[in-house]
C-alpha cells in the first residue's frame, strides 16, 4: 500500500484549510451554532459549489466528485480542525451512502444529485439514541435490539393502502431538525415477524414533528424526531408480488419489505466509513487544540519566562504530540482501509482528542477554565463524540471481539 497522498488529495486539504481559515474562526463557529439551522448556510453552499464537499464520495453519475473514503476523511480532518458546524457528517457520511446502497434507481436519481449540490441535506434517525450500536461500532447490529427489537418503543412501520406510515420517536438525530429528508430505521411486521427496515421521510411529511435538542457540543446539532402516523417511503424496492400465500406469510403489517435488503449489513458498512471519517476529524480537532496550546505557552510568561520553557510543560506537550501522531497514523490507515481498522482508529483518535482538550484547558490556566474560552469547544467535541460513537473501551472491545482475540468471551 502506498501511504503517500496524491497531488489531488493534498489540494483538497490545502484548499479546504485555506477557506475554513478565513470563514470559520472560533467567533464564527459560535455565531453559526446559534442560528436556526445550526450552521452557516452561506458557507455550506460555498463548500458545496466550489469544492463539491457533500458529493465528494458520491458517484459522478449522480453529480458527485467520485472520490473515496480517503478523500472524505482528509476533508473531515480539516473540518475537524475548524470544528465546522455543518450537515456534512449527517448528510454525506451517514445518510447518502445508505440511499446509494439500498435506494431504487428512482430514489437515487431524485435525492443524490441534490445532496451532491448542497441543495438537500439528510439525516439518519435510529430510535433509542443508539447510533453507535446501529452502525455496529460497539456491538453486533444484526439482532435489531438497538432498534427496539419489535417491542414497544422504537419506531414502528405499518403498510396501508396509501403507503407506509411510521409511529414512534428517535432522539439525538444529528442535524435532524433541519434535514430535508430523514432516513428512519423502523420495525415492520409486529413482534412475531419483526424486521428492521429503512424509510424516507420528507421534511414536509404529515405527522412529522422535529425539535432541536440542547446538546453538549453545539457544533453537532441534534434533534428529537416524533412520528405520528407520518407518511414514509420504503428505501429500496418493494417485494415482488407472490400471490395470496405470500400475503398470508408476510401479513398486512409486514408485507412490502425491501427486496433482498440487508439493512444491518448496509448500516455496518456505513459504520466502518463513519469510524474512519470520525477518526480523521478527531485528529484534526486534536491537532488544532495542541497548536493553540503551544502558541499560548510560548507567549504566556510566569516568573519572568514563558511557561513553555518549563520542563514539566514540555513533557506534557511531548506526550500529547506522540499520542496525536499515533492517532493520525491509525486514522490515515483506516481512511485507506476502513474495514480493517476503522473502530480501533476511532478509539485511538477519540482518546487523543480527549487528552489534548483536557490538557489545553489545564495549560491555558485560569482563562482556560472559563466556559467561554475556545478550548472548551474542543473539550465538548471530545466528550460528545465519545457519548455518541463510543465509549472508547467498547470500541476496542468490539474490534477485539470481531478479530477473535477473545473467543468465547462476553463483551460488556
C-alpha positions in Angstrom: 0.0 0.0 0.0 1.3 3.4 -0.9 0.8 5.7 2.1 1.7 8.9 0.3 -1.0 11.3 -0.6 -1.6 12.2 -4.2 -1.4 15.7 -5.5 -5.3 15.9 -5.7 -5.6 14.8 -2.1 -3.1 17.4 -0.9 -5.0 20.0 -2.9 -8.3 19.1 -1.2 -6.6 19.5 2.2 -4.9 22.8 1.2 -8.0 24.4 -0.4 -10.3 23.5 2.5 -7.9 24.6 5.2 -7.4 28.0 3.4 -11.2 28.5 3.1 -12.1 27.5 6.6 -9.2 29.6 8.0 -10.9 32.6 6.6 -14.5 31.8 7.3 -14.6 29.5 10.3 -12.8 31.0 13.3 -14.0 30.5 16.9 -16.2 33.5 16.8 -17.8 32.4 13.5 -18.4 28.9 14.9 -20.2 30.3 18.0 -22.3 32.5 15.8 -23.2 29.8 13.4 -24.4 27.3 16.0 -26.9 29.8 17.3 -28.7 30.2 14.0 -31.9 28.3 13.4 -30.2 25.8 11.1 -27.2 25.3 13.5 -24.7 26.1 10.8 -23.8 28.8 8.3 -25.9 28.1 5.2 -23.9 30.5 3.0 -20.6 28.8 3.9 -22.3 25.4 3.3 -23.3 26.4 -0.2 -19.8 27.7 -0.9 -18.3 24.4 0.3 -20.7 22.5 -1.9 -20.5 24.6 -5.1 -16.7 25.4 -5.1 -15.3 22.2 -3.5 -18.1 19.7 -4.0 -17.8 18.7 -0.4 -21.2 17.0 0.2 -20.7 15.0 -3.0 -17.1 14.2 -2.5 -17.6 10.4 -2.1 -20.8 10.2 -4.3 -20.6 8.7 -7.9 -20.1 11.1 -10.7 -23.3 9.7 -12.3 -25.3 11.4 -9.6 -23.4 14.7 -9.6 -20.7 13.7 -7.1 -17.0 14.0 -7.4 -16.4 10.3 -7.4 -13.7 10.1 -4.7 -13.5 7.6 -1.9 -13.3 7.3 1.9 -9.7 8.6 1.9 -10.6 11.9 0.4 -13.6 12.2 2.6 -11.5 11.6 5.7 -8.9 14.1 4.6 -11.7 16.7 4.1 -13.1 15.9 7.5 -9.7 16.3 9.2 -9.8 19.9 8.0 -13.4 20.4 9.1 -12.4 18.9 12.5 -9.6 21.4 12.8 -12.0 24.3 12.5 -14.9 22.5 14.4 -17.0 23.4 11.4 -20.8 23.2 12.3 -22.3 21.7 9.2 -24.6 18.8 8.0 -21.6 17.1 6.3 -21.4 14.1 8.7 -25.2 13.6 8.8 -25.7 14.0 5.1 -22.6 12.8 3.2 -21.3 10.2 5.7 -24.4 8.7 7.3 -27.5 9.2 5.1 -26.2 9.4 1.5 -24.3 6.1 1.5 -27.5 4.3 2.7 -29.5 5.9 -0.1 -26.9 4.9 -2.6 -26.6 1.4 -1.3 -30.3 0.5 -0.8 -32.3 3.0 -2.7 -34.1 2.3 -6.0 -32.7 4.0 -9.1 -35.6 6.5 -8.9 -34.8 7.3 -5.3 -31.1 7.7 -6.1 -31.7 9.9 -9.1 -34.1 12.1 -7.1 -32.0 12.6 -3.9 -28.3 12.1 -4.6 -27.8 14.9 -7.2 -29.5 17.4 -4.8 -27.3 16.1 -1.9 -24.2 16.5 -4.0 -25.1 20.0 -5.0 -25.7 21.0 -1.4 -29.4 21.9 -2.0 -30.6 18.9 0.1 -29.4 17.8 3.5 -30.3 14.4 5.0 -30.1 12.7 8.4 -30.2 9.2 9.8 -32.7 8.6 12.6 -32.4 5.5 14.8 -34.6 5.0 17.9 -33.2 5.0 21.4 -30.2 7.2 20.8 -28.3 4.0 19.8 -26.4 5.3 16.8 -23.1 3.5 17.7 -25.0 0.2 18.1 -26.9 0.6 14.8 -23.7 1.3 13.0 -22.1 -1.8 14.6 -19.3 0.3 16.1 -19.7 -1.1 19.7 -21.7 -4.3 19.2 -23.2 -6.5 16.5 -26.3 -4.9 15.0 -27.9 -8.0 13.3 -30.2 -8.8 16.3 -32.1 -5.5 16.0 -32.1 -4.8 19.7 -30.7 -1.4 19.1 -34.0 -0.5 17.3 -36.3 -1.9 19.9 -36.5 -5.5 18.8 -40.1 -5.0 17.6 -41.4 -4.5 21.1 -43.0 -1.3 22.5 -40.8 1.7 21.8 -38.6 2.5 18.9 -40.3 3.3 15.6 -43.0 1.0 14.2 -43.9 0.8 10.5 -47.2 -0.3 9.1 -48.4 -0.6 5.5 -51.7 0.9 4.4 -53.5 1.2 1.1 -51.9 4.6 0.6 -48.3 3.6 1.5 -46.3 3.3 4.7 -46.9 5.1 8.0 -44.4 5.4 10.9 -45.2 5.8 14.5 -42.6 6.4 17.3 -39.7 8.7 18.1 -36.0 8.9 17.8 -33.7 11.2 19.8 -30.1 12.5 19.2 -30.6 12.7 15.5 -27.7 14.6 14.0 -29.0 17.7 12.2 -32.4 16.1 12.2 -34.2 19.5 12.8 -33.0 21.0 9.6 -32.6 18.0 7.2 -34.7 18.0 4.0 -35.1 14.2 4.2 -34.8 11.7 7.0 -33.6 8.1 6.7 -35.5 6.4 9.5 -34.9 2.9 10.9 -38.2 1.3 11.8 -39.7 -2.1 12.6 -42.3 -3.7 10.3 -44.2 -6.9 10.8 -45.0 -6.6 14.5 -43.3 -8.6 17.2 -43.7 -12.0 15.7 -42.2 -11.3 12.3 -40.3 -8.1 13.1 -37.8 -6.8 10.6 -35.8 -3.6 10.7 -36.2 -1.5 7.5 -35.2 1.9 6.4 -37.7 4.6 5.3 -37.5 8.0 3.7 -39.5 10.7 5.5 -39.6 14.1 3.7 -39.4 17.3 5.8 -42.9 18.3 4.7 -44.5 14.9 5.5 -47.7 14.9 7.5 -47.3 13.5 11.0 -43.6 14.6 11.4 -42.6 16.8 14.3 -39.0 17.9 14.9 -37.5 19.6 17.9 -33.9 20.8 18.2 -32.3 19.5 21.4 -29.9 21.2 23.7 -26.6 19.3 23.3 -23.2 19.4 25.0 -21.4 20.0 21.7 -23.3 22.8 20.0 -21.3 22.3 16.8 -23.1 19.0 16.3 -26.8 19.9 16.3 -29.2 17.2 17.5 -32.9 16.8 17.3 -35.8 14.7 18.6 -37.9 13.2 15.8 -41.6 12.4 16.6 -43.6 10.4 14.1 -47.3 10.2 14.5 -48.5 8.1 11.5 -46.1 10.0 9.4 -46.0 9.4 5.7 -43.0 7.5 4.7 -41.5 5.8 1.6 -39.6 2.5 1.8 -36.0 2.9 1.0 -35.5 0.3 -1.8 -37.7 -1.8 -4.0 -40.9 -3.5 -2.7 -41.0 -7.2 -2.7 -42.3 -8.9 -5.8 -45.9 -10.0 -5.7 -46.1 -13.6 -4.6 -49.8 -14.2 -4.5 -52.1 -14.8 -1.6 -49.7 -17.3 0.1 -47.0 -14.6 0.4 -49.6 -12.1 1.7 -50.6 -14.6 4.4 -47.0 -15.1 5.3 -46.0 -11.5 5.5 -49.3 -10.2 6.7 -50.7 -6.8 6.1 -48.4 -5.2 8.6 -45.2 -6.9 7.4 -45.6 -7.0 3.7 -43.8 -4.9 1.2 -40.3 -5.3 2.7 -37.4 -4.0 0.7 -36.5 -6.8 -1.6 -33.2 -8.5 -0.7 -32.2 -5.5 1.5 -29.6 -6.2 4.1 -30.2 -3.3 6.4 -27.8 -4.4 9.2 -25.1 -5.0 6.6 -25.6 -1.7 5.0 -25.5 0.1 8.3 -22.4 -1.8 9.3 -20.7 -0.8 6.1 -21.6 2.8 6.7 -20.3 2.4 10.2 -16.9 1.4 9.0 -16.6 4.6 6.9 -18.1 6.7 9.7 -15.4 5.4 12.1 -12.6 6.3 9.6 -14.0 9.7 8.9 -14.6 10.5 12.6 -11.1 9.4 13.5 -9.7 11.8 11.0 -12.0 14.5 12.2 -10.9 14.0 15.8 -7.3 14.0 14.8 -7.9 17.4 13.1 -9.5 18.8 16.2 -6.8 17.5 18.5 -4.1 18.9 16.2 -5.7 22.4 16.3 -6.1 22.3 20.1 -2.5 21.3 20.5 -1.3 24.0 18.2 -3.3 26.6 20.0 -1.9 25.4 23.3 1.7 25.5 22.1 1.2 29.0 20.9 -0.2 30.1 24.2 2.5 28.6 26.4 5.1 30.3 24.2 3.5 33.7 24.9 2.3 33.3 28.5 5.0 34.3 31.0 5.4 33.3 34.6 8.4 34.1 36.8 9.8 36.2 34.0 9.9 33.5 31.4 7.4 31.7 29.0 5.8 28.8 30.7 6.5 26.7 27.6 10.2 26.8 28.7 9.4 24.8 31.8 10.4 21.2 31.5 7.2 19.9 33.1 5.1 21.7 30.5 7.4 20.5 27.7 7.0 16.9 28.8 3.2 17.2 28.9 3.1 18.6 25.4 5.5 16.0 24.1 3.3 13.2 25.4 0.3 14.8 23.7 2.3 15.1 20.4 3.3 11.4 20.5 -0.3 10.3 21.2 -1.6 12.6 18.4 0.8 11.2 15.9 -0.1 7.7 16.7 -3.8 8.6 16.3 -3.1 10.3 13.0 -1.3 7.2 11.7 -4.2 5.0 12.7 -6.7 7.4 11.2 -4.9 7.5 7.8 -4.6 3.7 7.7 -8.3 3.5 8.4 -9.1 6.0 5.7 -7.4 3.7 3.1 -8.9 0.6 4.6 -12.0 1.3 6.8 -13.0 -2.4 7.1 -9.7 -3.3 8.6 -9.0 -0.6 11.2 -12.0 1.8 11.5 -13.1 1.0 15.0 -9.6 0.9 16.5 -8.6 4.1 14.8 -11.7 5.9 16.1 -10.9 4.7 19.7 -7.3 5.9 19.4 -8.4 9.3 17.9 -11.1 9.9 20.5 -8.7 9.2 23.3 -6.1 11.5 21.8 -8.7 14.3 21.4 -10.0 13.9 24.9 -6.4 14.0 26.4 -5.4 17.0 24.2 -8.6 19.0 25.0 -8.2 18.4 28.7 -4.6 19.5 28.7 -5.4 22.5 26.7 -7.8 23.7 29.4 -5.2 23.0 32.1 -2.3 24.7 30.3 -4.3 27.7 29.5 -4.6 28.3 33.2 -7.3 30.5 34.7 -8.5 31.7 31.3 -8.8 28.2 30.1 -11.3 27.3 32.8 -13.7 30.0 31.7 -16.7 28.4 29.8 -16.4 31.0 27.0 -12.8 30.1 26.1 -12.4 28.3 22.8 -10.6 25.4 24.5 -14.0 24.3 25.7 -15.2 23.9 22.1 -12.7 21.1 21.7 -13.4 19.6 25.1 -17.1 19.5 24.4 -16.5 17.9 21.0 -14.3 15.2 22.6 -16.9 14.4 25.3 -19.9 14.5 22.9 -18.3 12.3 20.3 -17.4 9.6 22.8 -21.0 9.7 24.1 -22.4 9.4 20.6 -20.0 6.9 19.0 -18.2 5.2 21.9 -17.1 4.9 24.6 -13.5 4.1 23.8 -13.3 0.9 25.7 -16.4 -0.5 23.9 -15.0 0.4 20.5 -11.8 -1.5 21.4 -13.7 -4.4 22.9 -15.9 -4.8 19.8 -12.9 -4.6 17.5 -11.1 -7.3 19.6 -14.3 -9.5 19.5 -14.6 -9.2 15.7 -10.9 -10.1 15.3 -11.4 -13.2 17.5 -8.8 -12.2 20.1 -11.0 -13.3 23.0 -13.0 -16.2 21.5 -15.9 -17.1 23.8 -15.6 -14.0 26.0 -18.6 -11.8 26.6 -18.3 -8.1 25.6 -19.6 -5.9 28.4 
